[in-house]
Amino acid sequence: MERQEYPKPTEKEEQLLKLIRELGFGEIHIYVANGQPVRAEEIKKSIKF
């Protein structure tokens, strides 16, 4: 089985990875346009009944 090679991450992708690693745990909504992350929203509060 051949190993698939991926292109080097873009600056926006690297920023997203940094955000995810710094978060530790939680929930993030990611908005994507043209295959690139445009905006990420960290979810601060969720109420479960």
C-alpha positions in Angstrom: 0.0 0.0 0.0 1.4 3.4 -1.0 1.7 6.2 1.4 -0.2 9.3 0.3 1.7 12.6 0.4 -0.1 15.7 1.4 0.9 19.3 0.5 2.5 21.5 3.2 -0.2 23.1 5.4 -1.1 26.7 4.6 -0.7 29.4 7.1 -4.4 29.3 7.9 -4.3 25.5 8.4 -1.3 25.9 10.7 -3.2 28.6 12.8 -6.2 26.2 13.0 -3.9 23.3 14.2 -2.4 25.6 16.8 -5.8 26.6 18.1 -6.9 23.0 18.4 -3.7 22.0 20.3 -4.1 24.9 22.7 -7.7 24.2 23.3 -7.1 20.8 25.1 -10.7 19.9 25.1 -14.0 21.5 24.0 -15.9 22.2 20.8 -14.9 24.3 17.8 -17.1 25.2 14.8 -15.0 25.6 11.7 -16.1 27.6 8.6 -14.4 26.6 5.4 -14.3 28.3 2.0 -12.5 27.1 -1.1 -11.0 24.2 1.0 -9.4 26.6 3.5 -10.4 27.4 7.1 -11.9 30.9 7.2 -13.2 31.2 10.8 -13.3 29.1 13.9 -15.7 29.6 16.8 -14.9 28.2 20.2 -18.1 27.0 21.8 -18.1 28.4 25.4 -21.4 27.2 26.8 -23.7 24.3 26.1 -26.7 23.4 28.3 -28.0 19.8 28.3 -31.4 19.0 29.8 
